[in-house]
Amino acid sequence: MATPLMDLSSPKVADASSERGSEEMSKSVATNKIVVLHDSDWCAKTFGDLLEDTSSHDVTFKTSDGSSVGGHRLIVAAGSPVFHAMLYGNMKESNEKEIELPFVDTETFKA
């Protein structure tokens, strides 16, 4: 049986006494949505699980040292305006499954 990518067993409900919680609660009241906040450890684990689950990768990056690094277009694009333009703009890479990064080594790309 496959391990689920997300563990929703320990969500945190927004705390209206905190600045962030108060803002989120205001948004939830306005939109009638339930707000669930997760700590950074949960987010790091979830994104780490996505990176390790190669069955869901939708793009592969070939780095300058010849390594292949799989990933998710949406997540890579969300972290960089350059990758967003490359993956979702009018560049040739937007239609490719494998993207060459001739000036970036694997260690730098994974950082």
BELRA-V500571 format. One record per residue. PSI is psi in degrees with one decimal (999 if undefined). OMEGA is omega in whole degrees, -180 to 180 (NA if undefined). NEAR is the number of other C-alpha atoms within 8 Angstrom. Layout:
{{PSI,OMEGA,NEAR} {PSI,OMEGA,NEAR}}
This chain:
{{133.8,-178,2} {145.3,177,3} {132.3,179,4} {145.4,-180,5} {-31.3,-178,7} {135.5,175,5} {105.6,-179,7} {17.0,-176,5} {-15.0,-178,4} {49.2,177,6} {158.6,177,8} {128.7,178,8} {141.5,-178,7} {136.6,179,11} {110.8,-176,8} {-14.4,-179,10} {-17.7,178,6} {157.0,-180,7} {-47.0,180,7} {-44.4,-180,7} {-40.6,180,11} {-44.4,178,12} {-45.5,180,9} {-40.3,179,10} {-38.6,178,12} {-43.3,178,8} {-39.9,-177,8} {-35.1,178,11} {-41.2,-178,8} {-29.6,-176,6} {1.0,-178,6} {35.7,178,6} {148.3,175,6} {133.2,-179,5} {126.3,177,9} {122.1,180,8} {142.6,178,8} {149.3,179,9} {168.6,-175,7} {-29.3,178,6} {-42.3,178,6} {-45.3,-180,8} {-44.8,180,9} {-43.1,179,8} {-43.5,-178,8} {-46.4,179,11} {-33.7,175,8} {-41.7,177,8} {-40.8,178,9} {-41.3,-180,10} {-38.8,-179,11} {-25.0,-179,6} {85.2,-175,8} {-18.4,-179,9} {-19.7,-179,4} {0.7,178,7} {137.9,178,11} {6.6,178,9} {150.4,176,12} {133.4,178,12} {128.2,176,12} {116.0,-177,13} {171.8,-174,16} {-24.0,180,11} {9.7,175,6} {-0.5,180,6} {155.9,175,8} {131.6,180,8} {116.5,179,9} {156.7,180,11} {-169.3,-179,13} {121.3,-178,11} {-48.5,-175,9} {-43.1,-178,6} {-43.3,178,8} {-44.1,-179,11} {-35.4,-180,14} {-26.3,-177,8} {-5.5,-175,7} {125.7,177,8} {-28.7,178,8} {-48.2,178,7} {-32.5,177,10} {-46.5,178,12} {-40.4,-179,11} {-43.0,-173,12} {-25.3,-176,12} {1.3,180,9} {-154.2,-178,8} {21.0,179,7} {155.4,-177,9} {-29.9,-178,7} {-20.4,-178,9} {-19.0,-180,10} {5.3,-176,6} {146.2,176,8} {-24.2,179,8} {127.1,-175,8} {126.6,179,10} {131.4,174,7} {76.5,-171,9} {-14.6,-177,8} {13.1,-178,6} {124.9,177,9} {164.3,-175,10} {-44.9,-178,11} {-44.3,179,6} {-41.8,-179,7} {-39.7,-179,8} {-18.1,-179,5} {999,NA,4}}
